[in-house]
Amino acid sequence: MTTSTTPSPETAPSLEVRGLAYAYPDGTQALFGVDLTIGRGERVALLGPNGAGKTTLVLHLNGILAGGLGAVSVGGLRIDPGDRRGLREIRRRVGIVFQDPDDQLFMPTVREDVAFGPANLGVRGAELDRRVAGALERVGMLDVADRPPQHLSFGQRRRVAVATVLAMEPEILVLDEPSSNLDPAGRRELAEILLSLDVTVLMVTHDLPYAAELCPRSVILSGGVIAADAPTLELLAEEELLREHRLELPFGFDPAAAAARLR
């Protein structure tokens, strides 16, 4: 692969995956030719059973995994595993928020955690301060900037983890099971934050009502291929489709009622 930009990068989709296939060194084939395009500003849920290939796909989006077939481009920039400078830019553009915020928070204070990424890219002084303050303000955590992250609640740490990615000014925000282990208030607060952001969002989740609330579009990845790609509420109304791919709505959740509320 070679790193290149499209003729009009401003209009390129946030993410373009073409023919992506990947097998692990032990021979396990995880992806079998995935095609996926996500436009700028879209919020898309990535659904699927365990072992479907969701993590493998996500790890290709910023070059952590490579070596298979196909191509991945982010904002018009095509990933080339041999181009260190290009990979550095890709990893700025694709911000991944892990399921466990403690995997991302390791500095003595919240401020230092949020500053770590941009500082590592050479951002300094007033610009670094602006990015840190702006990211924390967007997630409602500016008032805890000087506190140790381990003294915060789980929901607060997850919001700080989102801020560490926003400070990088990414093209795409990738969220791995963002609602897991949150209480109802934490779920609502995080949802309000995510709905307010002006970035492209790819949300990996088993929480189908959360997908319905936050993502107008959903994609089912199953058996290493895209099995469905449709408006979320339409997809969730397909009981046979969900059953086929081991996806289950919680008791009492009615996609039609949810659609009426969201109109």
C-alpha positions as CSV (number, residue, x, y, z in Angstrom):
1,M,0.0,0.0,0.0
2,T,1.1,3.6,-0.5
3,T,0.0,6.7,1.5
4,S,-1.9,9.1,-0.7
5,T,-4.7,11.6,-0.6
6,T,-7.8,11.7,-2.7
7,P,-8.0,14.7,-5.2
8,S,-10.5,16.3,-2.8
9,P,-9.7,15.3,0.7
10,E,-12.2,17.7,2.2
11,T,-15.0,15.7,0.7
12,A,-13.5,12.3,1.3
13,P,-15.5,10.0,3.7
14,S,-14.2,9.8,7.2
15,L,-13.6,6.1,6.7
16,E,-13.4,3.9,3.7
17,V,-12.7,0.2,4.0
18,R,-12.4,-1.9,0.8
19,G,-12.0,-5.7,0.6
20,L,-10.4,-6.0,4.0
21,A,-9.4,-9.5,4.8
22,Y,-7.2,-10.6,7.7
23,A,-6.0,-13.9,9.2
24,Y,-4.1,-14.1,12.5
25,P,-0.7,-15.9,12.6
26,D,-2.3,-19.1,13.9
27,G,-4.4,-19.2,10.7
28,T,-7.7,-18.0,12.2
29,Q,-9.5,-16.0,9.5
30,A,-11.2,-13.0,11.2
31,L,-12.2,-10.9,8.2
32,F,-13.3,-12.1,4.8
33,G,-13.5,-9.0,2.7
34,V,-15.2,-6.1,4.5
35,D,-16.5,-3.1,2.6
36,L,-17.6,-0.1,4.7
37,T,-17.9,3.6,4.1
38,I,-18.7,6.2,6.8
39,G,-19.3,9.8,5.8
40,R,-18.1,12.8,7.7
41,G,-20.2,13.5,10.8
42,E,-22.1,10.2,10.7
43,R,-22.7,8.2,13.9
44,V,-22.7,4.5,13.1
45,A,-23.1,1.5,15.5
46,L,-21.0,-1.6,14.8
47,L,-23.0,-4.6,16.1
48,G,-22.3,-8.3,16.1
49,P,-21.9,-11.3,18.2
50,N,-18.6,-12.1,20.1
51,G,-16.0,-13.4,17.7
52,A,-17.6,-11.6,14.7
53,G,-14.4,-9.7,13.9
54,K,-15.4,-6.3,15.4
55,T,-12.1,-5.8,17.3
56,T,-10.0,-7.0,14.4
57,L,-11.7,-4.4,12.2
58,V,-11.3,-1.6,14.7
59,L,-7.6,-2.4,15.1
60,H,-7.1,-2.0,11.4
61,L,-8.5,1.6,11.5
62,N,-5.4,3.1,13.0
63,G,-2.8,0.6,11.7
64,I,-2.4,-1.5,14.9
65,L,-3.1,-4.6,12.7
66,A,-2.0,-4.8,9.1
67,G,-0.7,-7.3,6.6
68,G,-3.9,-8.7,5.2
69,L,-5.7,-7.9,1.9
70,G,-7.6,-4.8,1.1
71,A,-7.3,-1.1,1.9
72,V,-8.3,1.3,4.7
73,S,-8.5,5.1,4.2
74,V,-9.2,7.7,6.9
75,G,-10.3,11.1,5.6
76,G,-8.8,10.3,2.3
77,L,-5.4,9.2,3.7
78,R,-4.7,5.6,2.9
79,I,-3.0,3.5,5.6
80,D,0.4,2.2,4.6
81,P,2.0,0.1,7.4
82,G,5.5,1.0,6.1
83,D,5.0,4.8,6.3
84,R,5.8,5.8,9.8
85,R,4.8,9.4,9.3
86,G,1.6,8.5,7.7
87,L,0.7,6.1,10.5
88,R,1.4,8.8,13.0
89,E,-1.2,11.0,11.3
90,I,-3.7,8.1,11.0
91,R,-3.4,7.5,14.7
92,R,-4.2,11.1,15.4
93,R,-7.2,10.9,13.1
94,V,-8.6,7.7,14.6
95,G,-9.2,8.0,18.4
96,I,-10.1,4.8,20.2
97,V,-11.8,4.9,23.6
98,F,-11.4,1.5,25.2
99,Q,-14.0,-0.3,27.2
100,D,-12.0,0.1,30.4
101,P,-10.9,3.8,30.9
102,D,-8.1,2.6,33.2
103,D,-6.4,1.3,30.1
104,Q,-6.0,4.9,29.0
105,L,-5.5,6.9,32.2
106,F,-2.1,6.5,33.7
107,M,-0.8,10.0,34.5
108,P,-0.9,11.7,38.0
109,T,-3.6,14.1,37.1
110,V,-6.5,14.4,34.6
111,R,-4.9,17.4,33.0
112,E,-1.7,15.4,32.3
113,D,-3.6,12.5,30.9
114,V,-5.5,14.7,28.4
115,A,-2.3,16.5,27.5
116,F,-0.3,13.4,26.9
117,G,-1.4,12.6,23.3
118,P,-1.1,16.1,21.8
119,A,2.2,16.7,23.7
120,N,3.5,13.5,22.2
121,L,2.8,15.1,18.8
122,G,4.8,18.2,19.6
123,V,1.9,20.5,20.7
124,R,3.2,22.9,23.4
125,G,2.3,26.1,25.3
126,A,-0.9,27.9,24.8
127,E,-2.1,25.6,22.0
128,L,-1.7,22.5,24.3
129,D,-3.6,24.4,27.1
130,R,-6.4,25.2,24.7
131,R,-6.8,21.6,23.6
132,V,-6.8,20.2,27.1
133,A,-9.3,22.8,28.4
134,G,-11.5,22.4,25.3
135,A,-11.6,18.6,25.5
136,L,-12.4,18.6,29.2
137,E,-15.0,21.2,28.8
138,R,-16.7,19.2,26.1
139,V,-17.1,16.2,28.4
140,G,-18.0,18.3,31.4
141,M,-14.9,17.5,33.4
142,L,-12.9,20.8,33.4
143,D,-13.5,21.2,37.1
144,V,-11.5,18.0,37.9
145,A,-8.5,18.8,35.8
146,D,-6.0,18.7,38.7
147,R,-7.4,15.6,40.4
148,P,-5.9,12.1,40.1
149,P,-8.0,10.1,37.7
150,Q,-8.1,7.1,40.1
151,H,-10.1,9.3,42.5
152,L,-12.9,9.8,40.0
153,S,-16.0,7.6,39.6
154,F,-16.0,5.0,36.8
155,G,-18.4,7.2,34.7
156,Q,-16.2,10.3,35.2
157,R,-13.1,8.3,34.2
158,R,-14.8,7.2,31.0
159,R,-15.6,10.8,30.2
160,V,-12.0,11.8,30.8
161,A,-10.9,8.9,28.5
162,V,-13.1,10.5,25.8
163,A,-11.4,13.8,26.5
164,T,-7.9,12.3,26.0
165,V,-9.0,11.4,22.4
166,L,-10.8,14.7,21.7
167,A,-7.6,16.6,22.6
168,M,-6.0,14.9,19.5
169,E,-8.7,16.6,17.3
170,P,-9.6,13.3,15.6
171,E,-11.4,12.6,12.4
172,I,-13.2,9.6,13.9
173,L,-14.1,8.7,17.5
174,V,-14.2,4.9,18.0
175,L,-16.0,3.8,21.2
176,D,-15.7,0.3,22.5
177,E,-18.8,-0.6,24.5
178,P,-19.2,2.9,25.9
179,S,-22.3,2.2,28.0
180,S,-20.9,-0.9,29.8
181,N,-20.7,-0.7,33.6
182,L,-22.4,2.7,33.7
183,D,-25.4,3.5,35.9
184,P,-28.5,5.0,34.3
185,A,-27.4,8.6,35.1
186,G,-23.9,7.9,33.7
187,R,-25.4,6.4,30.5
188,R,-27.6,9.5,30.0
189,E,-24.7,11.9,30.7
190,L,-22.4,10.1,28.2
191,A,-25.2,10.0,25.6
192,E,-25.7,13.8,25.9
193,I,-22.0,14.3,25.4
194,L,-21.7,12.1,22.4
195,L,-24.7,13.6,20.7
196,S,-23.1,17.1,21.1
197,L,-19.8,16.2,19.5
198,D,-19.1,17.3,15.9
199,V,-17.0,14.3,15.0
200,T,-17.6,11.1,13.1
201,V,-18.5,8.3,15.6
202,L,-18.1,4.5,15.2
203,M,-19.6,2.8,18.3
204,V,-18.9,-0.8,18.9
205,T,-21.7,-2.1,21.2
206,H,-23.9,-5.0,22.3
207,D,-26.3,-2.4,23.8
208,L,-28.9,-2.2,21.1
209,P,-31.1,0.5,22.8
210,Y,-28.0,2.7,23.2
211,A,-27.2,2.2,19.5
212,A,-30.8,3.2,18.7
213,E,-30.5,6.4,20.8
214,L,-27.1,7.5,19.5
215,C,-26.6,6.1,16.0
216,P,-29.0,6.6,13.1
217,R,-27.2,3.9,11.2
218,S,-26.0,0.5,12.2
219,V,-23.8,-2.2,10.7
220,I,-23.9,-5.9,11.7
221,L,-20.5,-7.6,11.4
222,S,-20.9,-11.4,11.6
223,G,-18.5,-14.2,10.6
224,G,-16.0,-11.6,9.4
225,V,-18.4,-10.0,6.8
226,I,-20.9,-7.2,6.8
227,A,-24.2,-9.0,7.2
228,A,-26.5,-5.9,7.3
229,D,-26.2,-2.1,6.9
230,A,-29.3,-0.1,7.5
231,P,-31.0,2.7,9.6
232,T,-30.7,1.4,13.2
233,L,-34.4,1.3,14.1
234,E,-35.3,-0.5,10.9
235,L,-32.5,-3.0,11.5
236,L,-33.6,-3.6,15.2
237,A,-37.2,-4.3,14.0
238,E,-35.9,-7.3,12.0
239,E,-36.3,-10.0,14.7
240,E,-35.1,-12.9,12.5
241,L,-32.0,-11.0,11.4
242,L,-31.1,-10.2,15.0
243,R,-31.7,-13.8,16.1
244,E,-29.6,-15.1,13.2
245,H,-26.6,-13.0,14.4
246,R,-27.1,-13.6,18.1
247,L,-28.3,-10.1,18.9
248,E,-31.1,-9.6,21.4
249,L,-33.2,-6.6,22.4
250,P,-33.8,-6.3,26.2
251,F,-37.2,-7.3,27.4
252,G,-39.8,-4.6,26.7
253,F,-37.8,-2.5,24.2
254,D,-40.0,-1.7,21.2
255,P,-38.1,-0.3,18.2
256,A,-41.4,1.2,16.8
257,A,-42.0,3.1,20.0
258,A,-38.4,4.2,20.1
259,A,-38.8,5.5,16.5
260,A,-41.9,7.5,17.5
261,R,-40.0,9.1,20.4
262,L,-37.1,10.0,18.2
263,R,-39.2,11.7,15.5
